[in-house]
């Protein structure tokens, strides 16, 4: 198995938008005039991009220019707004402020979004995304040691689920978060999730083959054990790769960044509606199913069913961000059943494909016979899952329409 290369070799702080910087006290101080009155910040035209990191001795920071108490600064005439934008929708005036200047203005605050409700900055996004990220990070840490040792296959499974939840939560809330920070975290977690996925696939296949071998009897049992041994060697290689990644300093740096994101989520749009974001993930799933059904009916290709299952996971994790009960809870339950059906189908597909590869690589005729009997069982499980698929989807679709009123 080729080694997986981590892109990040050293810790990098994640850009974080602190919601408490938008407090009324900070904003009043930031926009104070020399006479003690306050001015309203001009409306933003666009969100500022993340500034590139520079050495501390020459660092400059884009700040809202607050007039000094000693003497007002002369301001240049305002440039005309572009033709395709209203004149009232101008970018904030910013100056490059050195570290020495910052000391003169301790109350400088970042740009304030145009308020929907004067005097109120909602914290719903941070209050929701922070705890779920924290829970997923805690699960990763709790099952790290067991995943290293390999004593219980549930450790790898739960650690992998935690990485998938992290990526799904960040994706679902992405429209409300700082996209640079969010995308980098999702990409870094993807490497770890991929390594865990290799081990998990082998855990499932080996467990199923041991179950089948116990039922076949000799000589098929012995032949199947040889195939299991080969899969186990691949699993060991995958675990060695996992340990290498967990021992890399970049893993600790990743956990630090994730913990910082959980404690102070990088919220860019505190007024975003989580219900709308979850509804969008559901509509993506519904659209994917409609397209698949229109083309293939109730018998789509294996890979397309697996892709539909991935859309289902995303919709489920996005809905988990909602605090509502009732219809949303029923939707989550229906999606869990839908995922279970397609998950059984995918497990059977993966085992069947890998057995065919092993038989092609083997010169043992007994292994071919034993694998053929197991493949027959895989086929039967796939047929059963496909038979349950239409009803499972119908239930999920009804629950989704009720939960999101679409």
Beta strands, then each sheet from edge to edge (+ up, - down):
strand 1: 61-64
strand 2: 94-97
sheet 1: 1+ 2-
end
